[in-house]
């Protein structure tokens, strides 16, 4: 998100200008747009483009974390997040949690594939013991 801009360039931009540039860079088909309303960003306490980009990275991290763990990492928002997180750190957090999510997904898929292989192997070894209708025998 605006990776070609330096922190100094983003700090010199207003949140509205930054939101406008983010909206312009959105891939085709993306319907979600950030508001470019100055009063909205004032009410949120976002004073420049650098804060907006950092805030958006932290929001993304929070959303992914909740998807993985089932709860939001509220400790991120305790105190003044501006003092605790810089843009590169927030972006790094997002990259790390995305890698973690991908790793979890691949491990889950490998476990499912291994279980399927074990099941098929057991059926080949003794197909009569794996007859799904065996439980119905004598039920008639």
Buried (B, 14 or more C-beta within 10 A) or exposed (E): BBEEBEBEEBBEBBBBBBBBBBBEEEEEEEEEEBEBEEEBBEEEEBBBBBBBBBBBBBBBBBEBBEEEEEEEBEEBEEEEBBEBBBBEEBBBBBEEBEEEBEEEEEEEEEEEEEEEEEEEEEEEEEEEEEEEEEEEEEEE
